[in-house]
Amino acid sequence: MKTYRYKKEDINNEPMNKWTRVIIQTNEKNPKPIAIMTNDNYEVAKGFVIRLLPAKEK
């Protein structure tokens, strides 16, 4: 998998407002969910990790 390096201008500390949730899944004929994320919760499949970064207070 390609590693993505975040640039300072890529960081947005605003909550999601265009989606109700994000589903991350495998790219297969029968995809398997890896993670489901919402503004205030997440679920992740066994063997995977999600690192959460809190939004900065304004």
Stockholm file with secondary structure:
# STOCKHOLM 1.0

chainA/1-58         MKTYRYKKEDINNEPMNKWTRVIIQTNEKNPKPIAIMTNDNYEVAKGFVIRLLPAKEK
#=GR chainA/1-58 SS CCCCCCCGGGCCCSCCCSCSCEEEECCSSSCCEEEEECSSCEEECTTCCCCCCCCCCC
#=GC SS_cons        CCCCCCCGGGCCCSCCCSCSCEEEECCSSSCCEEEEECSSCEEECTTCCCCCCCCCCC
//
